[in-house]
Structure formats: C-alpha cells, structure tokens
Amino acid sequence: MVNAEIIAVGSELLLGQIVNTNARFLSQQLADIGINVFYHTVVGDNPDRLKTAIEVAEKRATMIIFTGGLGPTKDDLTKETIAKHLGKKLVMDEVALQSIEDYFKRTNRVMTENNRKQALVLERSHILPNGHGMAPGMVAEDNNHIYMLLPGPPKEMEPMFLQYGRQALTSKNDAQEKIVSRVLRFFGIGEAALETEIIDLIDSQSNPTIAPLAGDGEVTLRLTAKHVDEKIAHSMLDSVENLIRLRVGKYLYGYDDTSLLAELSRTLKDGQLTITAAESLTGGLFQQHLTSIAGASSVFKGGIVCYSNEVKQQVAQVKQETLEKYGAVSEQCATELAENTARIFATDIGISFTGVAGPDEVEGKPVGTVYIGIAVKGRPTMVEKISLAGTREANRNRAVKYGCYLLLRYLKESQNTK
C-alpha cells in the first residue's frame, strides 16, 4: 500500500487566517483510491522549516502531497525548496507560460515579470494543467518517493486534482485497494457509554476499523473497510454495523453528513406531516433551524415564541391555574404548550420547549432543567424531562437537538405500533 502525507504550506494557515480545507478534501479523495493518509502537516512560508518537514515526511510516507506556495511572490517557495532538496532544476513550462500570458491579455492587465515564476516546474515532472488559475501542478518521482505539488486556493486545487491529479496517482498505486468509510451518528448516549457497549468490537478491530468521535452533544462512529472489491468493502461495513446496532441501535439516527434537523425534516416530509412549535427557553431556535432546511414550508406552518408567562397564557392559551400551581417550567406547562399550539395552527404535531437555560435558576428549578412536550395527532402526548449541564447557549442548542431526537424516536415508535 502507498502511504501519503499531506503538507500544507502557508503562514496564513498557522495564523488562523484561513482554514485548511485542502487536507480534508485530499484525504477523502485519496481514501477513495486506496491510498492511506497517516499524517497532515502545516508549515509556514519558510524554506528551512519546509525542508525539515519534507525530510520527516520522507521517513514515514512514500507519497508526499503539497498544497500552496506555487504563486508569484517571494514567499511562495514550495517549488524552489523541493527542487533544491531533490537536486532538480526548475524549467519553464511553455504551455503554462502561454496560458498565463493569455490571461493577462484577456483581462487587459499588465503582466509583471514575477508572474513568469508561476510557469516554472520541476524538470522531468508530469504537469497538471491549471484550468482555474495560473500555476500548474506537477508530479515528480525521486528515490522511491512520489511528490505532488498543487496550488493552495481550493477553487484551483480541487478541480486540478479531480481532472488530472487523481488519475496520475491511481496509475502509481499498484494495490488499488479501495478504502470505504461510513459514519454512524448517535444521540442520547455519551461517548464513554457508547464505547463501553461496543468495547470488545473496538478491541478486536482490524478490517473494518471502528473509530469513536465526539461531537456537539452527539457521538459518531466512523467505520472503515479496505478491499480491492468495493462491494465487498461495503458488505464488510454492513456486518460490523449490524453488530453495533444490536448493542446501541436505539440511539442511531443517521449516517455520514446528516443532522438531527435534516433527519426530522425528511421524516416529516416522507410522512406528509405538519409541525408547529411553542418555545420558551429556546426562544425560537428550533423554528430557526428547521426553516433553514430547504423545503421546510411543506411541513412547518408557523409557531410561537412564548418567553413570558403572559404570552404563554394569551397566545399559547396555557391555563392560568397551570402556571400558578405547577409553574412555567413543568411537565404540565409543556403538555399544554404542545397540545394548544398544534390546535391553534392545525398541525399534525406540536412540540414545546420550556426550562431554565441559565445563568440563574427559575421557580426553584436548577439551571439545565428542560421539559420537552410532543403532541402527535391520534397519540398520547409525551413530555420528557432532561437535565443539561453547560453554558446558557449550549443548553439552548442541546435542548433543540433533544427535541428533534425525541420526536424522531416517538414517530418511529408510532409507526412500529401500527
């Protein structure tokens, strides 16, 4: 197997001025063609430090992919540093030079001498044309190592790799083993608890591998399988997923890049269900997130933000005696909010959020106390009390996620009982 290291060159990355999205893109692409990426390195615009990074990478990878440092300015030193390290000359690529000159003519701009620098390439390298910028990429081989140089701007690097770089590397990867990944997304269980449930599967992993990852109130498992036959790799993932589902399947809500809101929106659309919301502590956050998803108008009619007790009474029609006897932060208030709002808006589902986001307790209830009410037409109203621990904003965001998760689970249970 070919092992790769990605080296991103640019002081702006180290200063936090831009995010290194190139490494993520390249890692995904390389995995798809069966090339392992074991290290990501970021180095500033300094030839000595870049040379050190190259020497380190050569000891642990057979393929080194560089992004950035191919531009016209003095701090763009990637080509020069690699050429000096490999003992190769930089030569003018006439095709690239003509493309650069044509660009300046088309845009009626004066081409300065330093722009010619972008057409310099490593001698005897395979050239990767740049259809979205000026500096070409290149692939060179030396001392049993492969060196690929790509431009830094993603709008140039990504199409260059997809059109030319991917094929250039595929031809050099003899194993041709496919790396297939699948991300399982869980909610309602902590990272430690989930790991405990499947620790024997993790300990015995080899191929496929299982990697737990913690997110914002969520837990994910990345399953990765390798095989020359992609169908068999997917089958291997299916087998491992089935074992995991037997242990913690009730917490699984989706795959890969989905979210709780996206899954809820899809479920509502598939079931042709409409929803409304009455929000106190979340202040409209649930409605904001739901309506950020395209097509939300087909499932969401409108809702109520009822921060004060007066609005809970006058708009959401919560009984005065309910608020006096049980308080706004209560199961009884959450029930009336969900049921009344569904009736007012004539929807299939009403969901409510009431509680204490912080920083102070309310009605003698500690910070993090949340009641979520779910009223579904033809089903008993459900209220779940949850206790959160975090900042005010974290509690609000997690309450919304819990609401989505609980509603998804309730709708699934309702379908199973039909």
C-alpha positions as CSV (number, residue, x, y, z in Angstrom):
1,M,0.0,0.0,0.0
2,V,1.1,3.5,-0.8
3,N,1.1,5.8,2.3
4,A,0.8,9.5,1.9
5,E,1.4,12.6,3.9
6,I,-0.2,16.0,3.1
7,I,1.9,19.1,3.7
8,A,0.1,22.4,3.5
9,V,2.4,25.4,3.0
10,G,1.4,28.9,4.1
11,S,1.9,31.0,7.2
12,E,-1.7,32.2,6.9
13,L,-2.8,28.7,7.9
14,L,-0.7,28.8,11.1
15,L,-2.0,32.3,11.9
16,G,-5.6,31.0,11.7
17,Q,-6.4,33.4,8.8
18,I,-7.8,30.6,6.7
19,V,-8.9,27.0,7.3
20,N,-7.0,24.1,5.8
21,T,-9.9,22.6,3.9
22,N,-7.5,21.2,1.3
23,A,-6.3,18.4,3.6
24,R,-9.8,17.2,4.3
25,F,-10.7,17.1,0.6
26,L,-7.5,15.3,-0.4
27,S,-7.8,12.8,2.4
28,Q,-11.3,11.8,1.2
29,Q,-10.1,11.6,-2.4
30,L,-7.0,9.5,-1.5
31,A,-9.0,7.1,0.6
32,D,-11.3,6.6,-2.4
33,I,-8.4,5.4,-4.5
34,G,-6.9,3.2,-1.7
35,I,-4.1,5.5,-0.5
36,N,-3.6,5.7,3.2
37,V,-3.0,9.2,4.7
38,F,-1.3,8.9,8.1
39,Y,-0.2,12.5,8.7
40,H,-1.2,16.1,7.9
41,T,1.5,18.7,8.3
42,V,1.2,22.5,8.1
43,V,4.3,24.6,7.7
44,G,4.8,28.3,7.2
45,D,6.5,30.1,4.3
46,N,10.0,29.3,5.4
47,P,12.3,27.2,3.3
48,D,14.3,25.8,6.2
49,R,11.2,24.6,8.0
50,L,9.7,23.3,4.8
51,K,12.9,21.3,4.1
52,T,12.7,19.8,7.6
53,A,9.1,18.9,7.1
54,I,10.0,17.1,3.8
55,E,12.8,15.2,5.4
56,V,10.4,14.0,8.2
57,A,7.7,13.1,5.7
58,E,10.1,11.0,3.6
59,K,10.8,8.8,6.6
60,R,7.1,7.9,7.1
61,A,5.4,8.2,3.7
62,T,6.1,7.1,0.1
63,M,3.9,9.8,-1.3
64,I,4.0,13.5,-0.3
65,I,1.4,15.9,-1.5
66,F,2.0,19.7,-1.1
67,T,-0.6,22.4,-1.3
68,G,0.3,26.1,-1.6
69,G,3.4,28.1,-2.2
70,L,3.2,28.0,-6.1
71,G,2.3,31.6,-6.5
72,P,4.4,34.6,-7.9
73,T,5.5,36.3,-4.7
74,K,8.8,35.8,-2.8
75,D,7.1,33.9,0.0
76,D,5.9,31.2,-2.5
77,L,8.9,28.9,-2.1
78,T,7.4,25.3,-2.4
79,K,8.8,24.6,-5.9
80,E,12.2,26.1,-5.1
81,T,12.6,24.3,-1.8
82,I,11.6,20.9,-3.3
83,A,13.9,21.4,-6.3
84,K,16.9,22.2,-4.1
85,H,16.1,19.2,-1.8
86,L,15.9,16.8,-4.8
87,G,18.7,18.3,-6.7
88,K,16.5,19.1,-9.6
89,K,16.3,22.2,-11.9
90,L,13.2,24.3,-12.4
91,V,12.4,24.7,-16.0
92,M,9.9,26.9,-17.9
93,D,6.8,25.1,-19.0
94,E,5.9,26.9,-22.2
95,V,2.3,25.8,-22.2
96,A,1.7,27.2,-18.7
97,L,3.5,30.4,-19.6
98,Q,1.4,30.9,-22.7
99,S,-1.8,30.3,-20.6
100,I,-0.6,33.0,-18.1
101,E,0.2,35.5,-20.9
102,D,-3.2,34.9,-22.5
103,Y,-5.0,35.5,-19.2
104,F,-3.3,38.9,-18.8
105,K,-4.2,39.8,-22.4
106,R,-7.9,38.8,-21.9
107,T,-8.2,40.9,-18.8
108,N,-6.3,43.9,-20.2
109,R,-3.8,43.8,-17.3
110,V,0.0,44.2,-17.3
111,M,1.9,41.0,-16.7
112,T,4.7,41.6,-14.3
113,E,7.9,39.6,-14.5
114,N,7.3,37.7,-11.3
115,N,4.2,36.1,-12.9
116,R,6.6,34.1,-15.1
117,K,7.7,32.3,-12.0
118,Q,4.4,30.5,-11.8
119,A,5.2,28.7,-15.1
120,L,8.4,27.1,-13.6
121,V,8.1,23.4,-13.0
122,L,10.4,20.6,-11.7
123,E,12.4,19.1,-14.6
124,R,11.1,15.8,-15.9
125,S,7.9,16.1,-13.9
126,H,4.4,15.2,-15.0
127,I,2.5,18.5,-15.4
128,L,-1.1,19.1,-14.1
129,P,-2.8,21.9,-16.0
130,N,-4.5,24.6,-14.1
131,G,-7.8,25.4,-15.7
132,H,-8.9,27.7,-12.9
133,G,-5.8,29.7,-12.2
134,M,-2.2,30.3,-13.3
135,A,0.3,28.0,-11.6
136,P,0.3,24.4,-12.9
137,G,0.6,21.5,-10.6
138,M,3.1,18.7,-11.1
139,V,4.1,15.1,-10.0
140,A,7.7,14.1,-9.7
141,E,9.4,10.8,-8.6
142,D,12.8,10.5,-6.9
143,N,14.4,7.9,-4.6
144,N,11.3,5.8,-4.3
145,H,9.1,8.7,-3.4
146,I,6.3,10.5,-5.2
147,Y,6.0,14.3,-4.8
148,M,2.8,16.0,-5.9
149,L,2.6,19.8,-5.9
150,L,-0.8,21.5,-6.0
151,P,-1.9,25.1,-5.8
152,G,-3.3,26.4,-2.4
153,P,-6.6,28.0,-3.4
154,P,-9.3,25.3,-3.2
155,K,-11.0,26.7,-6.3
156,E,-7.8,25.8,-8.2
157,M,-6.6,22.8,-6.3
158,E,-9.9,20.7,-6.2
159,P,-10.7,20.7,-10.0
160,M,-7.0,20.2,-10.8
161,F,-6.8,17.1,-8.6
162,L,-10.2,15.7,-9.9
163,Q,-9.3,16.2,-13.5
164,Y,-5.6,15.3,-13.5
165,G,-4.1,14.5,-10.1
166,R,-6.4,11.7,-9.2
167,Q,-5.6,9.7,-12.4
168,A,-1.9,10.4,-12.0
169,L,-1.8,8.9,-8.5
170,T,-4.1,6.0,-9.4
171,S,-1.6,4.8,-12.0
172,K,1.1,4.7,-9.3
173,N,-0.9,2.8,-6.7
174,D,-0.3,-0.8,-7.5
175,A,-2.5,-2.2,-4.7
176,Q,-5.7,-0.4,-6.0
177,E,-7.3,-1.3,-2.7
178,K,-10.4,0.7,-2.0
179,I,-10.9,2.4,1.3
180,V,-14.6,2.8,2.2
181,S,-15.9,4.7,5.2
182,R,-19.3,5.1,6.8
183,V,-20.2,7.4,9.7
184,L,-22.9,6.3,12.1
185,R,-24.5,9.2,14.1
186,F,-25.9,8.7,17.6
187,F,-27.7,10.9,20.1
188,G,-28.9,10.3,23.6
189,I,-25.8,8.3,24.7
190,G,-22.4,9.7,25.7
191,E,-19.1,8.8,24.1
192,A,-17.9,6.8,27.1
193,A,-21.2,4.9,27.5
194,L,-21.3,4.0,23.8
195,E,-17.7,2.8,23.8
196,T,-18.4,0.6,26.8
197,E,-21.2,-1.1,25.0
198,I,-19.0,-2.0,22.0
199,I,-15.5,-2.1,23.6
200,D,-15.0,-5.7,22.6
201,L,-15.7,-4.9,18.9
202,I,-13.2,-1.9,19.1
203,D,-10.5,-4.1,20.8
204,S,-10.8,-6.8,18.1
205,Q,-11.0,-4.5,15.1
206,S,-8.6,-4.8,12.2
207,N,-10.5,-4.5,9.0
208,P,-13.0,-2.9,9.2
209,T,-11.8,-0.4,11.9
210,I,-14.1,1.4,14.3
211,A,-13.3,5.0,15.5
212,P,-15.5,6.8,18.0
213,L,-15.7,10.6,17.6
214,A,-17.4,13.0,20.0
215,G,-19.3,16.0,18.5
216,D,-21.5,18.8,19.8
217,G,-23.8,16.7,22.1
218,E,-23.5,13.8,19.7
219,V,-21.3,10.8,19.2
220,T,-20.3,9.3,15.9
221,L,-18.6,6.1,14.9
222,R,-16.5,6.0,11.7
223,L,-16.3,2.5,10.2
224,T,-13.6,2.0,7.6
225,A,-13.0,-1.1,5.4
226,K,-10.4,-1.9,2.8
227,H,-10.7,-4.3,-0.1
228,V,-9.9,-4.4,-3.8
229,D,-13.6,-5.0,-4.4
230,E,-15.7,-2.0,-3.3
231,K,-18.9,-4.1,-3.0
232,I,-17.1,-6.5,-0.6
233,A,-15.8,-3.5,1.4
234,H,-19.4,-2.2,1.8
235,S,-20.6,-5.7,2.8
236,M,-17.9,-5.7,5.5
237,L,-19.2,-2.4,6.8
238,D,-22.7,-3.8,6.8
239,S,-21.6,-6.8,9.0
240,V,-20.0,-4.5,11.6
241,E,-22.8,-2.1,11.6
242,N,-25.3,-4.9,12.3
243,L,-23.3,-5.9,15.4
244,I,-23.2,-2.3,16.6
245,R,-27.0,-1.9,16.0
246,L,-27.7,-4.9,18.3
247,R,-26.0,-3.1,21.1
248,V,-26.8,0.6,20.6
249,G,-29.1,0.7,17.7
250,K,-31.8,2.7,19.5
251,Y,-29.5,5.7,19.7
252,L,-28.6,5.6,16.0
253,Y,-30.4,8.3,14.0
254,G,-28.5,8.8,10.7
255,Y,-25.4,8.5,8.6
256,D,-22.4,10.5,7.3
257,D,-23.1,14.2,7.0
258,T,-26.7,14.3,8.1
259,S,-28.1,16.0,11.2
260,L,-31.0,15.6,13.6
261,L,-32.8,18.5,12.0
262,A,-32.2,17.1,8.5
263,E,-33.5,13.7,9.5
264,L,-36.5,15.2,11.2
265,S,-37.3,17.3,8.2
266,R,-37.0,14.2,5.9
267,T,-39.2,12.1,8.2
268,L,-41.9,14.8,8.3
269,K,-41.9,15.2,4.5
270,D,-42.0,11.4,3.9
271,G,-44.9,11.1,6.3
272,Q,-46.6,14.2,4.9
273,L,-46.8,15.6,8.5
274,T,-47.0,19.2,9.5
275,I,-45.5,20.6,12.7
276,T,-45.6,23.7,14.9
277,A,-43.6,24.7,17.9
278,A,-44.0,26.7,21.2
279,E,-40.7,27.8,22.5
280,S,-39.8,29.4,25.8
281,L,-36.2,28.8,26.8
282,T,-35.1,28.1,23.2
283,G,-36.5,31.4,22.0
284,G,-37.4,30.3,18.5
285,L,-34.1,28.4,17.9
286,F,-36.0,25.2,16.9
287,Q,-38.0,27.1,14.3
288,Q,-35.0,28.9,13.1
289,H,-33.0,25.7,12.5
290,L,-36.0,23.9,10.9
291,T,-36.7,26.7,8.5
292,S,-33.1,26.8,7.4
293,I,-33.6,23.5,5.6
294,A,-34.9,23.8,2.1
295,G,-38.5,22.8,1.6
296,A,-39.4,23.5,5.3
297,S,-42.6,25.3,4.2
298,S,-44.2,21.9,3.3
299,V,-44.0,20.8,6.9
300,F,-43.8,23.9,9.1
301,K,-46.8,26.3,9.3
302,G,-45.6,28.6,12.0
303,G,-45.0,28.7,15.7
304,I,-44.9,30.7,18.9
305,V,-42.1,32.2,20.9
306,C,-43.6,32.5,24.4
307,Y,-40.8,33.7,26.7
308,S,-43.1,35.4,29.2
309,N,-46.0,33.9,31.2
310,E,-48.3,36.5,29.7
311,V,-47.6,35.2,26.2
312,K,-47.9,31.6,27.3
313,Q,-51.4,32.5,28.6
314,Q,-52.7,35.0,26.0
315,V,-51.2,33.4,22.8
316,A,-50.4,29.8,23.6
317,Q,-53.5,29.5,25.8
318,V,-51.8,27.9,28.8
319,K,-54.2,28.0,31.7
320,Q,-53.5,30.5,34.5
321,E,-54.1,27.8,37.1
322,T,-51.5,25.6,35.4
323,L,-48.8,28.4,35.7
324,E,-49.8,29.2,39.3
325,K,-49.9,25.6,40.5
326,Y,-47.1,24.0,38.6
327,G,-45.1,26.9,37.1
328,A,-43.9,27.6,33.6
329,V,-41.0,25.1,34.0
330,S,-43.1,22.0,34.4
331,E,-44.5,18.9,32.7
332,Q,-48.0,20.3,32.8
333,C,-47.0,23.6,31.0
334,A,-45.0,21.7,28.4
335,T,-48.1,19.5,27.7
336,E,-50.4,22.4,27.2
337,L,-47.9,24.3,25.1
338,A,-47.5,21.4,22.7
339,E,-51.2,20.5,22.5
340,N,-52.6,24.0,22.3
341,T,-50.1,25.2,19.6
342,A,-50.9,22.1,17.5
343,R,-54.6,23.0,17.8
344,I,-54.1,26.7,17.1
345,F,-52.0,26.1,13.9
346,A,-54.0,22.9,12.9
347,T,-50.9,20.8,12.5
348,D,-50.3,17.1,13.0
349,I,-47.5,17.7,15.6
350,G,-46.9,20.3,18.3
351,I,-43.5,20.4,20.1
352,S,-42.7,22.6,23.1
353,F,-39.6,23.7,24.9
354,T,-39.7,25.2,28.4
355,G,-37.0,25.2,31.0
356,V,-34.0,27.0,32.6
357,A,-31.2,27.9,30.2
358,G,-29.3,29.8,32.8
359,P,-27.4,31.5,34.3
360,D,-29.8,31.6,37.3
361,E,-32.4,29.1,38.5
362,V,-36.1,29.7,37.8
363,E,-39.1,28.8,40.0
364,G,-36.6,26.9,42.2
365,K,-35.6,24.7,39.3
366,P,-31.8,24.4,38.7
367,V,-30.1,25.6,35.5
368,G,-30.3,22.9,32.8
369,T,-33.8,21.7,33.7
370,V,-35.8,21.3,30.5
371,Y,-39.2,19.9,29.6
372,I,-39.9,19.0,26.0
373,G,-43.6,18.3,25.1
374,I,-44.6,16.3,22.0
375,A,-48.2,16.2,20.9
376,V,-48.9,14.0,17.9
377,K,-52.4,13.7,16.4
378,G,-54.0,10.5,17.5
379,R,-51.3,9.6,20.0
380,P,-50.8,10.3,23.7
381,T,-48.9,13.5,24.5
382,M,-45.4,12.8,25.7
383,V,-43.3,15.0,27.9
384,E,-39.6,14.3,28.6
385,K,-37.7,16.0,31.4
386,I,-34.0,16.3,30.7
387,S,-31.1,17.8,32.8
388,L,-28.4,19.6,30.9
389,A,-25.0,20.9,32.1
390,G,-23.4,23.7,30.1
391,T,-23.5,27.3,29.3
392,R,-26.7,29.1,28.5
393,E,-26.2,28.9,24.8
394,A,-25.1,25.2,25.0
395,N,-28.2,24.3,27.0
396,R,-30.5,26.0,24.4
397,N,-28.8,24.2,21.5
398,R,-28.8,20.8,23.1
399,A,-32.5,21.2,24.1
400,V,-33.3,21.7,20.4
401,K,-31.3,18.6,19.5
402,Y,-33.0,16.6,22.2
403,G,-36.4,17.8,20.9
404,C,-35.5,16.5,17.4
405,Y,-34.2,13.2,18.7
406,L,-37.2,12.6,21.0
407,L,-39.7,13.4,18.2
408,L,-37.9,11.2,15.7
409,R,-37.9,8.3,18.2
410,Y,-41.6,8.9,19.0
411,L,-42.6,8.9,15.4
412,K,-40.6,5.7,14.8
413,E,-42.3,4.0,17.7
414,S,-45.7,5.2,16.5
415,Q,-45.0,3.6,13.1
416,N,-43.9,0.3,14.7
417,T,-47.1,0.0,16.7
418,K,-49.4,0.5,13.6
